[in-house]
Amino acid sequence: MLTCYVIDDEPHAIKSLTAYINRTPVLELVGSSEDPLDALSVLQKQNRYPDITFLDIEMPQLSGIELGAILKDKTAVVFTTAHPNFAVQAFELDISDYLLKPISFERFLKCITKISDRILEKRKNQVHDPFFYIQTETKGKLIKLQYDEIIYIQSQKNYLSIATKHKKHLTYLTLSEIEEKLPPFFLRVSKSFIVNTDKISRLEGDELFLEGELNAITVGTSYKESFTAFMKEHIIKTKRSQSR
């Protein structure tokens, strides 16, 4: 899942991109703003940047060119503008893509495919420590967890339940916050679940069963495409005809 943020001083432009993002299973909208200065303040204050930022160019107080120069090393910046004459400046800034309004859904998907391939490849090449720490409900208490011990991670309102073979740990995080830190063998399969793909024992239709777990997890409609792509990479099928 790739997180997205939209910055545009025109509400209808934000609405249009929001609709495109919601139609694309691999994307998640984490925020939007009509004020570039306010958006910059929010992102800097939380010190957590989205994977992709859609950024209009002609805006009051701070132009997209100026804001893009600040953000380009922290997020994949995509300029969205009705004016083609900024293309050279975008190229000089090494911006990820340049979408001319009105933006078609087909062109939007081409942009996402290009950027997602680049981001996912980068994630695969990242070296992860085999463990991480989470804060528990007990103040000041931290728990060390090994990535390969985790079976699944479930969203429970404002908390996450992280299930291992022997115990479930509750921590105050969102799925998006932990997802960006996980190694590539973890996969989001619904709005509420991320699973360790190494722990998948069988699949029956849309029902996913994990090692040691009696209850199935249903693969969500918006996540079927990415999950099917994962399964295709790992299924061995005969090329012989099965007809008799």
Phi, psi and chi 1 to 4 in degrees:
 res  aa     phi    psi   chi1   chi2   chi3   chi4
   1 MET       -  132.7 -177.7   70.0   74.2      -
   2 LEU  -110.2  129.7  -58.3  179.0      -      -
   3 THR   -85.1  146.4   54.6      -      -      -
   4 CYS  -132.3  150.1  -59.1      -      -      -
   5 TYR  -135.8  138.7 -159.5   99.3      -      -
   6 VAL  -117.1  127.1 -178.6      -      -      -
   7 ILE  -124.2  114.5  -54.3  172.0      -      -
   8 ASP  -159.7  135.6 -161.6  -51.3      -      -
   9 ASP   -80.0   -0.9   62.1  -28.5      -      -
  10 GLU  -107.9  114.6  -61.8  178.6  -17.1      -
  11 PRO   -56.3  -38.2  -24.5   34.0      -      -
  12 HIS   -66.8  -29.6   68.5   86.9      -      -
  13 ALA   -70.1  -39.9      -      -      -      -
  14 ILE   -63.7  -42.0  -67.9  179.0      -      -
  15 LYS   -61.8  -42.4 -175.8  177.2 -179.8 -179.4
  16 SER   -64.4  -47.1  176.6      -      -      -
  17 LEU   -67.5  -35.9  -81.3  172.3      -      -
  18 THR   -59.8  -41.8  -62.7      -      -      -
  19 ALA   -63.4  -42.3      -      -      -      -
  20 TYR   -63.4  -43.6  -76.2  177.3      -      -
  21 ILE   -62.7  -42.9  -69.4  167.2      -      -
  22 ASN   -66.4  -25.1  -70.2  -23.4      -      -
  23 ARG   -81.9  -10.3  -74.6  176.0   61.8 -173.9
  24 THR  -107.4  110.2  -50.4      -      -      -
  25 PRO   -57.0  -30.7  -23.8   33.2      -      -
  26 VAL   -83.0   -1.6  -62.1      -      -      -
  27 LEU  -110.7  150.0  -59.5 -178.3      -      -
  28 GLU  -137.8  122.8  177.7 -174.6    7.4      -
  29 LEU   -79.6  122.2 -178.1   66.9      -      -
  30 VAL  -108.4   -3.7  -66.3      -      -      -
  31 GLY   168.8  163.9      -      -      -      -
  32 SER  -155.1  159.2   63.1      -      -      -
  33 SER  -156.7  145.4  178.6      -      -      -
  34 GLU   -91.9   -7.1  -63.4  173.8   30.7      -
  35 ASP  -116.7  111.3 -174.4  -29.2      -      -
  36 PRO   -62.6  -36.4   20.1  -31.1      -      -
  37 LEU   -67.8  -40.1  -75.7  177.3      -      -
  38 ASP   -65.8  -41.7 -179.3   60.4      -      -
  39 ALA   -62.3  -44.3      -      -      -      -
  40 LEU   -61.8  -42.3  178.9   60.2      -      -
  41 SER   -61.5  -43.7  175.3      -      -      -
  42 VAL   -63.2  -46.5  168.1      -      -      -
  43 LEU   -65.6  -41.8  -66.1  174.4      -      -
  44 GLN   -69.2  -36.2  -70.7  178.6  -28.0      -
  45 LYS   -67.5  -42.9 -167.8  173.0  -65.6 -176.2
  46 GLN   -81.2  -13.3   67.2 -175.1   16.1      -
  47 ASN    52.9   36.4 -164.5   29.5      -      -
  48 ARG  -141.1  118.5 -171.3  171.4   62.3 -108.6
  49 TYR  -106.2  146.2  -65.5   86.4      -      -
  50 PRO   -70.2  162.4   28.0  -35.7      -      -
  51 ASP   -65.5  -40.5  -66.3  -51.4      -      -
  52 ILE  -131.0  134.2  -54.7  169.9      -      -
  53 THR  -120.1  120.2  -60.6      -      -      -
  54 PHE   -90.0  122.6  -65.1   95.7      -      -
  55 LEU  -132.2  118.5 -178.0   57.7      -      -
  56 ASP   -69.6  156.9 -173.0   24.8      -      -
  57 ILE   -97.5  -52.6  -68.6 -178.5      -      -
  58 GLU   -86.6   97.5  -69.0 -168.1  -43.0      -
  59 MET  -135.6  152.3  -66.1 -175.4  -68.9      -
  60 PRO   -71.1  155.3   24.7  -33.4      -      -
  61 GLN    73.7  -48.8  -58.5 -177.1   78.7      -
  62 LEU  -144.6  119.1 -172.0   67.4      -      -
  63 SER   -75.3  160.7   74.2      -      -      -
  64 GLY   -62.3  -33.0      -      -      -      -
  65 ILE   -62.0  -46.5  -63.5  -68.3      -      -
  66 GLU   -66.0  -44.2  -65.8  168.6  -39.1      -
  67 LEU   -68.7  -38.1 -175.7   52.6      -      -
  68 GLY   -61.2  -37.4      -      -      -      -
  69 ALA   -63.9  -32.3      -      -      -      -
  70 ILE   -76.4  -37.2  -62.8  170.8      -      -
  71 LEU   -94.0  -17.4  -64.0  177.4      -      -
  72 LYS   -61.1  -24.1   69.0 -176.5 -176.2   70.0
  73 ASP   -89.6   -3.9  -65.5  -34.0      -      -
  74 LYS  -112.7  -19.5  -58.9  175.2  178.3   67.1
  75 THR  -154.0  154.3  175.3      -      -      -
  76 ALA   -76.5  110.3      -      -      -      -
  77 VAL   -89.5  129.3  173.2      -      -      -
  78 VAL  -119.4  115.7  176.1      -      -      -
  79 PHE   -75.5  136.0  -79.3  146.8      -      -
  80 THR  -124.8  113.1   57.7      -      -      -
  81 THR  -152.3  156.8  177.6      -      -      -
  82 ALA   -90.8    0.9      -      -      -      -
  83 HIS  -116.5  116.0  -53.9  -75.7      -      -
  84 PRO   -75.3  -12.0   27.2  -33.6      -      -
  85 ASN   -75.2   -1.3   50.3  -51.6      -      -
  86 PHE   -96.0    2.9  -66.8  106.9      -      -
  87 ALA   -59.9  -39.5      -      -      -      -
  88 VAL   -63.7  -44.1  173.5      -      -      -
  89 GLN   -63.7  -37.7  -70.4  171.0  -81.2      -
  90 ALA   -64.3  -41.7      -      -      -      -
  91 PHE   -62.8  -41.7  177.6   77.8      -      -
  92 GLU   -66.2  -29.5  -69.9  174.0  -13.6      -
  93 LEU   -82.8   -6.5  -78.7  174.7      -      -
  94 ASP    60.6   45.8 -165.2   26.0      -      -
  95 ILE   -72.4  148.7  -65.0  -56.7      -      -
  96 SER   -65.7  -37.9  -63.5      -      -      -
  97 ASP  -163.5  167.8 -151.2  -20.1      -      -
  98 TYR  -138.3  106.2 -168.7   95.6      -      -
  99 LEU  -105.7  126.0  -58.3 -178.5      -      -
 100 LEU   -90.6  129.9  -77.6  174.2      -      -
 101 LYS   -76.5  146.2  -61.2  175.9 -178.7  176.9
 102 PRO   -71.7  137.6   26.9  -33.1      -      -
 103 ILE   -91.6  124.1  -56.5  164.5      -      -
 104 SER   -80.4  154.7   69.9      -      -      -
 105 PHE   -64.9  -34.4 -172.9   56.1      -      -
 106 GLU   -62.0  -45.1 -178.6 -177.5    8.5      -
 107 ARG   -67.5  -37.1  177.3   65.5 -179.2   89.2
 108 PHE   -60.0  -45.3  174.9   82.7      -      -
 109 LEU   -65.3  -37.3  -74.2  179.4      -      -
 110 LYS   -61.8  -41.4  -74.7 -178.2  179.3  178.6
 111 CYS   -61.4  -47.5  165.4      -      -      -
 112 ILE   -64.9  -41.0  -64.6  -54.3      -      -
 113 THR   -60.2  -45.3  -60.5      -      -      -
 114 LYS   -63.5  -46.3  179.2  177.4   70.7  173.4
 115 ILE   -71.6  -41.9  -65.6  175.2      -      -
 116 SER   -64.2  -38.8   63.5      -      -      -
 117 ASP   -59.5  -42.0  -73.6  -13.4      -      -
 118 ARG   -67.5  -44.2 -171.9 -175.8  -50.9  151.4
 119 ILE   -67.9  -44.5  -67.9  174.5      -      -
 120 LEU   -66.1  -35.9  -65.7  175.1      -      -
 121 GLU   -65.6  -39.6 -174.2   62.3   29.7      -
 122 LYS   -64.2  -40.1 -176.8  178.8  178.3 -179.4
 123 ARG   -64.6  -39.1  -74.1 -179.2 -178.9  177.2
 124 LYS   -63.3  -33.7  -74.3 -179.3 -178.6  179.0
 125 ASN   -84.6   -6.9  -66.1  -30.5      -      -
 126 GLN   -72.3  140.5  -72.6  177.3  -22.6      -
 127 VAL   -90.9  121.2  177.0      -      -      -
 128 HIS  -103.5  140.2  -72.7  -90.5      -      -
 129 ASP   -64.4  150.5  -70.9  -35.8      -      -
 130 PRO   -75.2    0.3   27.1  -34.5      -      -
 131 PHE  -145.6  168.6   62.4   87.8      -      -
 132 PHE  -154.0  169.8   64.5  100.1      -      -
 133 TYR  -116.5  146.6  -70.5   88.9      -      -
 134 ILE  -127.3  152.7   57.5  168.0      -      -
 135 GLN   -89.5  134.6 -171.6  166.4  -10.9      -
 136 THR   -93.0 -176.3   65.8      -      -      -
 137 GLU   -69.7  -19.8  -67.9  178.8  -72.0      -
 138 THR   -81.8  121.1  -55.7      -      -      -
 139 LYS   -58.4  129.7 -172.6  176.1 -179.3 -179.9
 140 GLY    82.5   -0.5      -      -      -      -
 141 LYS  -100.8  125.9 -176.9  178.4  179.3 -179.4
 142 LEU  -114.2  143.0  -61.8  175.6      -      -
 143 ILE  -116.9  133.2  -65.6  -68.4      -      -
 144 LYS   -91.0  128.5 -178.3  179.9 -178.7  179.7
 145 LEU  -124.4  140.3  -65.9  174.8      -      -
 146 GLN   -90.8  132.7  -58.4  -76.4  -20.3      -
 147 TYR   -54.7  -43.7  -74.5  113.4      -      -
 148 ASP   -74.3   -6.4   59.5    6.4      -      -
 149 GLU   -89.8  -17.0  -69.6 -179.4   -9.3      -
 150 ILE   -76.0  133.6  -62.7  172.2      -      -
 151 ILE   -94.5  -49.3  -60.1  171.3      -      -
 152 TYR  -155.6  165.9   66.0   83.7      -      -
 153 ILE  -127.8  127.4  -57.6  170.1      -      -
 154 GLN  -121.4  134.4 -179.4 -177.2   10.1      -
 155 SER   -79.9  131.1  174.1      -      -      -
 156 GLN  -132.8   85.5  -64.8 -176.2  -12.9      -
 157 LYS    58.2 -114.3  -66.2 -174.9  177.7  179.2
 158 ASN   -89.0    2.5  -65.2  -36.5      -      -
 159 TYR  -121.6  166.9  -69.8   83.3      -      -
 160 LEU  -119.0  140.1  -68.9 -177.7      -      -
 161 SER  -105.7  117.0  174.7      -      -      -
 162 ILE  -104.2  111.6  -57.2  176.7      -      -
 163 ALA   -94.8  126.9      -      -      -      -
 164 THR  -115.4 -178.3   64.1      -      -      -
 165 LYS   -61.5  -35.0 -177.6  177.6 -179.7  180.0
 166 HIS  -106.4  -17.3  -56.9  -70.4      -      -
 167 LYS  -160.9  158.6 -169.7  175.5 -179.4 -179.5
 168 LYS  -111.3  130.8  -68.3 -179.6 -179.2  178.8
 169 HIS  -110.5  132.8  -56.4  -86.0      -      -
 170 LEU  -103.2  132.8 -154.3   63.3      -      -
 171 THR  -145.5  153.2 -174.6      -      -      -
 172 TYR   -86.7   83.6 -172.0   69.4      -      -
 173 LEU  -146.1  164.6  -73.6  170.1      -      -
 174 THR  -103.8  162.6   66.1      -      -      -
 175 LEU   -61.3  -39.3  -82.5 -177.5      -      -
 176 SER   -64.2  -38.0  -65.0      -      -      -
 177 GLU   -65.2  -40.8  -73.3  171.9  -26.5      -
 178 ILE   -83.3  -27.8 -160.9  168.4      -      -
 179 GLU   -60.8  -39.2 -174.4  176.3   21.8      -
 180 GLU   -70.3  -12.2   64.1 -175.4   28.9      -
 181 LYS  -100.8   -6.5  -58.5  -66.9 -175.7 -178.0
 182 LEU   -83.7  148.2  -65.0  173.1      -      -
 183 PRO   -66.5  166.8  -17.2   29.3      -      -
 184 PRO   -63.2  -18.5  -21.7   32.1      -      -
 185 PHE   -81.4    5.0   54.2   85.7      -      -
 186 PHE   -98.8  142.2  -77.1   87.8      -      -
 187 LEU  -139.3  132.2 -173.4   65.3      -      -
 188 ARG   -76.9  124.2 -176.6   87.4  167.3 -101.7
 189 VAL  -115.9   -8.6  -63.5      -      -      -
 190 SER  -163.2  179.0   72.2      -      -      -
 191 LYS   -64.2  -24.5  -73.5 -175.0  176.6 -179.4
 192 SER  -109.6  -11.5  -59.4      -      -      -
 193 PHE  -129.6  137.6  -77.4   92.9      -      -
 194 ILE  -117.6  133.3  -65.7  173.4      -      -
 195 VAL  -117.6  152.2  -57.3      -      -      -
 196 ASN   -83.0  110.6 -178.6  -17.2      -      -
 197 THR   -64.3  -20.8   56.3      -      -      -
 198 ASP   -69.3  -16.6  -69.5  -17.9      -      -
 199 LYS   -99.4    1.8  -54.4  -65.7 -175.9 -177.6
 200 ILE   -70.5  124.1  -62.8  174.2      -      -
 201 SER   -99.6  -34.2   58.2      -      -      -
 202 ARG  -164.3  164.5   70.8 -177.9 -168.2  -83.3
 203 LEU  -132.9  129.1 -177.4   67.6      -      -
 204 GLU  -125.7   98.1  -62.3  178.6    9.0      -
 205 GLY    65.4 -119.9      -      -      -      -
 206 ASP   -97.8    6.0  -67.5  -26.9      -      -
 207 GLU   -95.7  123.6  -59.4  -66.0  -57.4      -
 208 LEU  -108.2  128.2 -177.4   67.0      -      -
 209 PHE  -113.5  136.8  -69.9   84.5      -      -
 210 LEU  -113.8  155.8  -58.3  169.8      -      -
 211 GLU   -54.2  128.8  -68.5  177.8    7.0      -
 212 GLY    76.7   -0.8      -      -      -      -
 213 GLU  -107.4  130.4  -61.4  -67.1  -42.1      -
 214 LEU   -83.5  -33.2  -62.9  177.0      -      -
 215 ASN   -88.5  142.3  -63.3  -36.3      -      -
 216 ALA   -84.7  155.7      -      -      -      -
 217 ILE  -110.2  127.8  -64.9  173.3      -      -
 218 THR   -84.9  127.4  -58.0      -      -      -
 219 VAL   -71.0  123.1  178.4      -      -      -
 220 GLY   -69.6  151.8      -      -      -      -
 221 THR   -55.9  -43.0  -57.2      -      -      -
 222 SER   -71.5  -11.5  -60.9      -      -      -
 223 TYR  -112.7    1.4  -59.3   85.7      -      -
 224 LYS   -63.7  -38.4  -77.1 -177.3 -177.8  178.3
 225 GLU   -62.6  -48.4 -175.5  176.2  -11.6      -
 226 SER   -68.7  -35.6   57.9      -      -      -
 227 PHE   -69.8  -40.9 -177.3   74.3      -      -
 228 THR   -62.1  -40.1  -60.1      -      -      -
 229 ALA   -61.9  -41.0      -      -      -      -
 230 PHE   -62.7  -46.0  163.7   79.2      -      -
 231 MET   -64.6  -38.8  -69.4  -59.2  -64.5      -
 232 LYS   -60.9  -32.2  -78.0 -177.5  177.8  179.5
 233 GLU   -70.7  -18.5  -70.3 -177.6    6.1      -
 234 HIS  -119.1    3.2  -63.6   84.0      -      -
 235 ILE   -93.8  131.6  -65.0  175.7      -      -
 236 ILE  -103.8  119.1  -59.8  175.5      -      -
 237 LYS  -122.5  149.2  -72.0 -175.5  176.3 -178.6
 238 THR   -75.5  147.1 -178.6      -      -      -
 239 LYS   -94.2   -2.9  -65.4 -179.3  179.9  179.3
 240 ARG   -77.2  151.8  -64.8  173.0  -63.8  169.7
 241 SER   -68.0  137.8  172.6      -      -      -
 242 GLN   -99.5    3.8  -64.8 -176.2  -10.5      -
 243 SER   -74.7  150.3   59.7      -      -      -
 244 ARG  -121.2      -  -61.9 -162.8  177.0 -163.3
